[in-house]
Amino acid sequence: MDESRSPRFFRWIASLIFSIITLGSLVEVLKDEDYQPDSIAAERWAVGSAATKFIITVLVVCFHLNPITSILIIGTKIEGAITLVITILWIITVAIVTDSSHGIAVDEYGAVQNGNLFYFSWAGFVTAVTLLVSYLQHVFGLDVAGEIRARSARLLPWSALLASSIVVMGSSANYYDAGCGGDGQDEAQSRKCNRAVFGMVLGALTTLGSVGVVGLKIATSKAPFLLEAGGSLGSVVLHGFGVVFITSQQGPGAPLGNLYYFTWASFLVSFLLFTSCFEDYNAAATADAANTTTNASEENVDSAPNHVIQEHLEH
């Protein structure tokens, strides 16, 4: 089947592969004798969402393989509804298995203990989002990324910073709940707990700031440039300290996990935002300088004697 006949076929294949790996890894974890479930309800939600995704994706791929049944799927409202359901199910799966309080894909401190389950859950979520975006673009001609960029400059990176800040705040809170607040902590653990508090404050501040900027851009299509520039610069500085204190060897985000990855992601997005603001400032300054030079030249020409203007035109 060629790509023109089924523009999302290979994405559905990828989603099926990720569903198989996620479901298999999840079953393997739950069958492990050392696994102690923290919440039976969360465990059931994880298994149910993973199994449902697998069944639905298998059916969709099989429908794509047949020319007759593919008519019922490709570009129809059925595919749109299925894609939306798959995306929601992947969100449920990622939220449960990467939550340190459940200890499924990560341990109680957020460190990845089942790489396949952790990474392929995130990969499945990203694939589901691309499926949904592709469907909207193919059926409704809606370029989601283009519409966001057209709505307001830098709206997409500010939204990404908002999402990553929420994860940093939540992961830091999970670490603090799991390993802090008790008696008998040694100095190293107390240092990690203090840095986890810093992660919560950092995530909360950048979340509030990002919500404010995103809200202004959605409501008015723009935000004050000084607010964006100052906010992005402050975010770069704060997340620079966050990378140093949270993801270092003595920080709560040292083990590879959500806290590690999203702290770095927040720093990189903040840096891109500040770079974009700086480029806009340079472009505006250059344009103002060019306009000033042009206006000065026009004034000189207007104030020059007639014979000077004539000589200038002849040359």
Summary of the structure (lengths in Angstrom):
residues: 315
radius of gyration: 26.4
end to end distance: 67.8
largest distance: 99.4
contacts: 1001
relative contact order: 0.09
helix: 77%
strand: 1%
